[in-house]
Amino acid sequence: MNAILALLFPIAATTGHLFSPLTSFAMASETTLPASSSKKPKLSNYLSTIPQGPPDAILGIAEAFKTCTDTRKVNVCVGAYRDSTGKPWILPSVRKAEERLLSDAAFNKEYAPIAGDPTYVNLALQFAYGKDANLSNIAGVQSLSGTGACRIGGHFLSKFVPKPAGLTKVPIYIPTPTWGNHIAIFQEAGMDVRRYRYYNSKTNRLDYDGLMEDLNNAPEGSVILLHACAHNPTGCDPTHEQWHSISELIHSKSHHVFFDSAYQGFASGDAEADAFALRYFVEQGHNIVLAQSFAKNFGLYGERTGTLSVVCSTPEEREAVLSQLKLIIRPMYSSPPVHGASIVKIVLSDDELTSEYYNNCEEMAHRIRAMREKLVEVLKEVGSTHDWSHVTEQIGMFAFTGMSSDMCDQLTSEYAIYLTRDGRISLAGLNDGNIEYVAKAIHAVTDGKSITS
């Protein structure tokens, strides 16, 4: 017996007291543990090493405008439409569609599919490519407006376009100048961002010869980004004949086309006319990628509504491309918001609302054209002797004035007129109540100085 106890409970065998593991645990719990150190280990704070990032070039100006207390202040910076009183404008067709949407008992807030609402996507593609477009060959997905569309498209091209010989990244050629966000978007998507000449600052007009030379010199198989209409920021679009030549050159170099369409319908007031370049390139056999936004032309700035589409050669290609676009979207944001897309779907699926929407586009475009012409007229009236004809020849929301960064800084510091430092003015920010003040200020900072470089 003692031998067995010695094996099971060694202490009990020598002391005569039974000492089980449970007893050992209980006794250990009653013992006094050493006091813990009052000093805690120092954690690594990587946050303290993060530098302050620069403000966004455009949104930073908008914030400065908000905090400005000068009663004369005028915002001609941010690209958002304003009515003749300077107020944001909800398109009547959009308002009616939203009212109809909210009164629909079947409307819900469920997740959209990864590729978005398929009915909305098809209507958006018909709006861009035409009602007779062969949608069975177009892979389309809903996107977070134009920014999201560019990002998805950039990832897709970076992954699947063959790299030209000797290059480690797919090159994308972007016009100089361009929308400021293009560069960061495509860099973050893993592409090699390069530039091609677009605007001639000596003539304040399209640099067509420079554009053609640069596209011809780009490595064969590069991606070329083109603004479909109302080039931002210059408002200088190629003529139909120039678009023909650009298409032919791109074909000859086996380049890939990426169209960014943010102003269809808003540019000229005619959505069909504004789609000319896009549809012509498709007719010529380009397998284009299209980023499409409904922020400007539907006034859905805060709804983040757009599409990304790829023109394929066969339905089989379409299915393969669509599957890859979904794989890009899923880890990025899973699925898109539904509200803005539902509004666009209602407008474009109802003949009466579609007709009213086209009238709304013409109304916006007409006001912008009127402000463009009146600005030049008033500049002459207040004594400016500069040739401002380039402003009236431009199209879209912006006037690319030719003013230098110093002139722009002076407009802001002395006259509380907020604009980007490249001389771009949002004509939507002008109205009958402030246009004379703005014209006088522009005359003051440009008088006796050149508005061409």
Number of C-alpha atoms within 10 A of each C-alpha: 6 13 10 10 15 13 11 13 17 18 15 16 18 12 9 11 11 13 15 14 9 9 11 10 10 11 10 11 10 8 8 7 8 6 6 7 7 6 6 7 7 6 6 7 8 7 7 7 7 8 7 6 6 7 10 12 12 17 13 12 20 19 12 12 21 10 8 13 10 11 7 12 17 21 22 24 24 19 19 19 26 21 17 17 12 17 11 13 14 16 20 14 23 23 13 15 21 19 12 12 17 12 10 10 7 7 11 11 8 8 13 15 16 19 24 22 20 15 14 24 24 20 19 26 24 16 17 21 22 15 12 7 15 13 18 15 17 26 25 26 28 32 31 23 25 23 20 25 24 28 26 27 24 23 20 20 22 22 16 11 15 13 17 14 9 6 11 10 16 22 25 27 24 23 20 17 16 19 14 13 13 17 19 12 20 23 16 12 19 18 23 19 18 16 20 22 20 25 22 17 15 12 13 21 20 19 19 17 11 15 19 18 13 16 22 16 10 20 17 17 22 24 30 22 21 19 23 24 28 24 27 24 23 31 24 24 23 20 10 12 8 14 17 15 14 19 19 14 16 23 17 12 16 15 22 21 24 27 22 24 23 24 28 28 27 29 28 22 23 16 19 16 14 21 20 17 23 25 18 16 21 15 10 12 13 21 18 20 28 29 28 30 30 25 22 19 25 24 18 23 17 9 17 22 29 29 28 29 28 23 23 22 14 11 15 12 17 21 16 12 21 19 13 14 23 19 15 18 21 13 9 12 13 16 20 25 20 21 19 23 26 18 24 24 20 22 24 19 13 12 11 11 18 17 13 17 21 18 18 22 23 19 16 25 24 16 20 30 23 14 23 24 16 19 23 19 16 18 21 17 13 16 13 20 13 16 10 19 12 18 22 18 15 23 24 29 31 27 27 21 20 24 21 19 13 13 20 22 19 18 20 21 11 10 18 21 24 26 23 21 20 18 23 22 26 26 27 29 26 26 20 12 11 14 19 19 17 23 21 19 21 22 20 17 18 19 14 11 13 12 20 13 11
